[in-house]
């Protein structure tokens, strides 16, 4: 009799434990995050995503599991990562960058997607519109504040009439940035001289083509061109041609200056949207965001040593107001 009671009691304990475990597993949400490459801005985006998710009620180790993988700049690796993610069936896909987002959406038909750091998601065919995008996708655009950038560049190079634009024409994000710079440049009397670099091996030649034809060079948030930033900076120093970038964190590497968005905050916006999806809301019902239009202020970064080497002087009031000053 005693053995029967003990057996029954043990069975009850085991069953209760299994039910508790099943309930815990049911409460856990799984998200998959990937980026085509790891650079400071994109790492900050990932950290911001996790912060936004936490603020939205989903914390790693408590009720959230995260699978994060970088493609290390290789598209074939990115496609393999996407295939694995889709096979794993997470609750949500969180791609960082345009090529990663395009790969995740092309290979997936039913897993919700919240993208971040996509310059022009409409041009990239991720969504058809920002307001109530419909379907299974929404996210955050990291489009650069081009007008604010050109205003800053003009203050540092007062005679700025022509600016070179080095980019990979195969990237939708870079092509979109070029169009916006041409539009804003026309308003300010600045001609944009484009110099394509379809591969990283062509960055040097693309830079040299601009020398003597422009007053300054602009490097957009283009993963192909950013990989060759050191070579662009070297030519800028040798020819006294100021080099500017679309991303403030890159200024530490030798460009003169930049003004841009806070990538941690971009990630945080995406994380808050992701939390809504995990709560049960359809991505198509959540408006996509152009980050800079929602931000009260931008990050300004200047490099005093770079300015001296490239033959320009940064006004003191710009230095005083900059969040990041590299010497």
Buried (B, 14 or more C-beta within 10 A) or exposed (E): EEEEEEEEEEEEEEEEEEEEEEEEEEEEBBBBBBBBBBBBBBBBBBBBBBBBBBEBBBEEEEBBBBBBBBBEBEEEBBBBBBEEBBEEEBBBBBBBBBBBBBBBBEBBEEBBBBBBBBBBBBBBEBBEEBEEBBBBBBBBBBBBBBBBBBEBBBBBBEEBBBBBBBBBBEBBBBBBBBBBBBEBBEEEEBBBBBBBBEEBEBBBEBBBBBBEEBBBBBBBBBBBBBBBBEBBBBBBBEBEBBBBBBBBBBBEBBBBBBBBBBBBBBBBBBBBBBBBBBEEBBBBEBEBBBBBEEBEEBBBBBBBEBBBBBBBEBEEEBBEEBEBBBE
